[in-house]
Amino acid sequence: MTRFFKGLFTFRRGPWEMLATLLIAVGVFMLMQPFVLWAYTYSFIVTLIGTVMFIVVSHFPEQE
């Protein structure tokens, strides 16, 4: 767990890609659920932020 946080603070690809992927998954889940309107409302922006974040993070250096 400390390796994950250390990777976030040192801008390594692995932890940031995992976070971006999790954000994309949460956005898709928010889009498909029929119960909470605010989650559906913000689902596109959450998915978009996760996608852009993944593109940017793919240029970070590899984890050592």
C-alpha positions in Angstrom: 0.0 0.0 0.0 2.8 2.4 0.8 4.3 1.6 -2.7 1.0 2.8 -4.2 1.1 6.1 -2.4 4.8 6.6 -3.1 4.1 6.0 -6.8 1.4 8.7 -6.7 3.6 11.2 -5.1 6.6 10.5 -7.4 4.3 10.5 -10.5 4.9 6.9 -11.6 2.8 5.3 -14.3 1.4 2.3 -12.5 -0.5 3.9 -9.6 -1.8 6.7 -11.7 -3.1 4.4 -14.4 -4.9 2.3 -11.8 -6.5 5.5 -10.4 -7.5 6.6 -13.9 -8.9 3.2 -14.8 -10.9 3.2 -11.5 -12.3 6.6 -12.4 -13.4 5.4 -15.8 -15.1 2.4 -14.2 -16.9 4.5 -11.6 -18.1 6.9 -14.4 -19.5 3.9 -16.4 -21.2 2.6 -13.3 -22.7 6.0 -12.7 -24.0 6.0 -16.2 -25.7 2.6 -16.0 -27.4 2.9 -12.6 -31.0 4.0 -12.7 -31.5 5.2 -9.1 -29.5 8.4 -8.4 -30.1 11.3 -10.8 -27.0 13.3 -9.7 -24.7 10.3 -10.4 -26.2 9.9 -13.9 -25.8 13.7 -14.4 -22.1 13.7 -13.7 -21.2 10.3 -15.2 -20.0 11.7 -18.5 -17.7 14.2 -17.0 -16.2 11.6 -14.6 -15.6 9.2 -17.5 -14.1 12.0 -19.6 -11.8 13.1 -16.8 -10.7 9.5 -16.3 -10.0 9.0 -20.0 -8.0 12.3 -20.3 -6.1 11.4 -17.1 -5.3 8.0 -18.6 -3.9 9.5 -21.8 -1.7 12.0 -19.8 -0.5 9.4 -17.3 0.5 7.0 -20.1 3.5 9.4 -20.6 4.7 9.1 -17.1 7.9 7.1 -16.4 7.5 3.4 -15.4 7.6 2.3 -11.8 11.0 1.2 -10.6 
